[in-house]
Amino acid sequence: MDARVRALESDMTEIKVTLREIATTLQHVATKEDVANLRTELKGDIAELRTELKGEIADVRSELTGKFEGSRADLQKDIQSVRSDAREVGLKTMRWSVGALSLTLILGMAAVETLHQVRTAWSEPTPAEQSARVDAEAGASATPSPAQEPPAPAQ
């Protein structure tokens, strides 16, 4: 029996050590109330973070919207400027074309007039040819030609 009592005492010592370990561990284990408090605290923190995040997102959204609006306005101004420049270049090109065509027409007309004057100058008889023609006409008037006969009297 003595051996049994010793075995029992040895087992009891082990049980006491285990109980002390359990008691030490239980001091650090949360109670139901601790878990409920922690849950409530976490819910509050999450709600606060959500609100803060929504506010920051709204700020970023408004900032980006402002930047896009500014960029959009700048882009529209640039587009209008390019369109205006294109119109101006088109008008300048058109004016240049009309000017070039007008100049070509004027030069052509001047060339035609010059050719006409040259042709007229070449077709006009020289003074010697004129006097010969006058002499020929004077000699021809002395002898009436059938075309130059006086008209017949009217009956």
C-alpha contacts under 8 A as a table, 3 or more apart, distances in Angstrom:
res1	aa1	res2	aa2	distance
1	M	4	R	4.97
1	M	5	V	6.24
2	D	5	V	5.14
2	D	6	R	6.21
3	A	6	R	5.10
3	A	7	A	6.14
4	R	7	A	5.01
4	R	8	L	6.01
5	V	8	L	4.86
5	V	9	E	6.01
6	R	9	E	5.00
6	R	10	S	6.06
7	A	10	S	5.03
7	A	11	D	6.13
8	L	11	D	5.04
8	L	12	M	6.08
9	E	12	M	4.92
9	E	13	T	6.20
10	S	13	T	5.13
10	S	14	E	6.47
11	D	14	E	5.09
11	D	15	I	6.20
12	M	15	I	4.93
12	M	16	K	6.14
13	T	16	K	5.11
13	T	17	V	6.33
14	E	17	V	5.16
14	E	18	T	6.20
15	I	18	T	5.06
15	I	19	L	6.03
16	K	19	L	5.01
16	K	20	R	6.15
17	V	20	R	5.15
17	V	21	E	6.33
18	T	21	E	5.09
18	T	22	I	6.18
19	L	22	I	4.96
19	L	23	A	6.01
20	R	23	A	5.00
20	R	24	T	6.08
21	E	24	T	5.08
21	E	25	T	6.12
22	I	25	T	5.03
22	I	26	L	5.99
23	A	26	L	5.03
23	A	27	Q	6.41
24	T	27	Q	5.42
24	T	28	H	7.29
25	T	28	H	5.54
25	T	29	V	6.62
26	L	29	V	4.98
30	A	33	E	7.86
30	A	34	D	5.56
30	A	35	V	6.46
31	T	34	D	5.04
31	T	35	V	6.34
32	K	35	V	5.17
32	K	36	A	6.24
33	E	36	A	5.04
33	E	37	N	6.12
34	D	37	N	5.11
34	D	38	L	6.08
35	V	38	L	5.04
35	V	39	R	6.05
36	A	39	R	5.02
36	A	40	T	6.24
37	N	40	T	5.17
37	N	41	E	6.16
38	L	41	E	5.04
38	L	42	L	6.06
39	R	42	L	5.13
39	R	43	K	6.15
40	T	43	K	5.14
40	T	44	G	6.30
41	E	44	G	5.17
41	E	45	D	6.23
42	L	45	D	4.98
42	L	46	I	6.01
43	K	46	I	5.09
43	K	47	A	6.10
44	G	47	A	5.11
44	G	48	E	6.09
45	D	48	E	5.05
45	D	49	L	6.10
46	I	49	L	5.07
46	I	50	R	6.02
47	A	50	R	5.02
47	A	51	T	6.20
48	E	51	T	5.20
48	E	52	E	6.15
49	L	52	E	4.99
49	L	53	L	5.91
50	R	53	L	5.07
50	R	54	K	6.09
51	T	54	K	5.14
51	T	55	G	6.24
52	E	55	G	5.13
52	E	56	E	6.26
53	L	56	E	5.07
53	L	57	I	6.05
54	K	57	I	5.06
54	K	58	A	6.10
55	G	58	A	5.08
55	G	59	D	6.19
56	E	59	D	4.97
56	E	60	V	6.16
57	I	60	V	5.10
57	I	61	R	5.99
58	A	61	R	4.98
58	A	62	S	6.10
59	D	62	S	5.23
59	D	63	E	6.06
60	V	63	E	5.00
60	V	64	L	6.04
61	R	64	L	5.17
61	R	65	T	6.00
62	S	65	T	4.93
62	S	66	G	6.06
63	E	66	G	5.14
63	E	67	K	6.25
64	L	67	K	4.98
64	L	68	F	5.98
65	T	68	F	5.04
65	T	69	E	5.98
66	G	69	E	5.07
66	G	70	G	6.10
67	K	70	G	5.05
67	K	71	S	6.00
68	F	71	S	4.89
68	F	72	R	5.80
69	E	72	R	4.93
69	E	73	A	6.09
70	G	73	A	5.14
70	G	74	D	6.16
71	S	74	D	5.01
71	S	75	L	5.93
72	R	75	L	4.99
72	R	76	Q	6.09
73	A	76	Q	5.10
73	A	77	K	6.22
74	D	77	K	5.08
74	D	78	D	6.16
75	L	78	D	4.99
75	L	79	I	6.10
76	Q	79	I	5.02
76	Q	80	Q	6.14
77	K	80	Q	5.10
77	K	81	S	6.09
78	D	81	S	4.97
78	D	82	V	6.15
79	I	82	V	5.10
79	I	83	R	6.13
80	Q	83	R	5.03
80	Q	84	S	6.02
81	S	84	S	5.04
81	S	85	D	6.06
82	V	85	D	5.01
82	V	86	A	6.01
83	R	86	A	5.00
83	R	87	R	6.15
84	S	87	R	5.09
84	S	88	E	6.11
85	D	88	E	4.98
85	D	89	V	6.05
86	A	89	V	5.07
86	A	90	G	6.02
87	R	90	G	4.93
87	R	91	L	6.05
88	E	91	L	5.03
88	E	92	K	6.05
89	V	92	K	5.01
89	V	93	T	5.98
90	G	93	T	5.04
90	G	94	M	6.02
91	L	94	M	4.95
91	L	95	R	5.99
92	K	95	R	5.03
92	K	96	W	5.99
93	T	96	W	5.03
93	T	97	S	6.04
94	M	97	S	5.00
94	M	98	V	6.10
95	R	98	V	5.10
95	R	99	G	5.99
96	W	99	G	4.99
96	W	100	A	5.98
97	S	100	A	5.04
97	S	101	L	6.04
98	V	101	L	5.07
98	V	102	S	5.95
99	G	102	S	5.00
99	G	103	L	6.02
100	A	103	L	5.08
100	A	104	T	6.08
101	L	104	T	4.97
101	L	105	L	6.07
102	S	105	L	5.00
102	S	106	I	6.06
103	L	106	I	5.02
103	L	107	L	5.97
104	T	107	L	5.10
104	T	108	G	5.95
105	L	108	G	4.97
105	L	109	M	6.05
106	I	109	M	5.06
106	I	110	A	6.06
107	L	110	A	4.97
107	L	111	A	6.07
108	G	111	A	4.99
108	G	112	V	6.16
109	M	112	V	5.02
109	M	113	E	6.10
110	A	113	E	5.04
110	A	114	T	6.04
111	A	114	T	5.01
111	A	115	L	6.06
112	V	115	L	5.05
112	V	116	H	6.05
113	E	116	H	4.97
113	E	117	Q	6.13
114	T	117	Q	5.05
114	T	118	V	6.10
115	L	118	V	5.01
115	L	119	R	5.94
116	H	119	R	5.03
116	H	120	T	5.94
117	Q	120	T	5.01
117	Q	121	A	5.95
118	V	121	A	4.99
118	V	122	W	6.10
119	R	122	W	5.08
119	R	123	S	6.04
120	T	123	S	5.05
120	T	124	E	6.02
121	A	124	E	5.29
122	W	125	P	7.60
125	P	128	A	7.69
125	P	129	E	5.30
125	P	130	Q	5.75
126	T	129	E	5.07
126	T	130	Q	6.12
127	P	130	Q	4.96
127	P	131	S	6.26
128	A	131	S	5.29
128	A	132	A	6.22
129	E	132	A	5.07
129	E	133	R	6.08
130	Q	133	R	5.04
130	Q	134	V	6.13
131	S	134	V	4.97
131	S	135	D	6.03
132	A	135	D	5.06
132	A	136	A	6.05
133	R	136	A	4.97
133	R	137	E	6.07
134	V	137	E	5.05
134	V	138	A	6.07
135	D	138	A	5.02
135	D	139	G	6.14
136	A	139	G	5.13
136	A	140	A	6.04
137	E	140	A	4.95
137	E	141	S	6.16
138	A	141	S	5.23
138	A	142	A	6.79
139	G	142	A	5.44
139	G	143	T	7.29
140	A	143	T	5.54
140	A	144	P	6.94
140	A	145	S	7.72
141	S	144	P	5.75
141	S	145	S	7.84
144	P	147	A	7.87
144	P	148	Q	5.74
144	P	149	E	6.25
145	S	148	Q	5.13
145	S	149	E	6.46
146	P	149	E	5.34
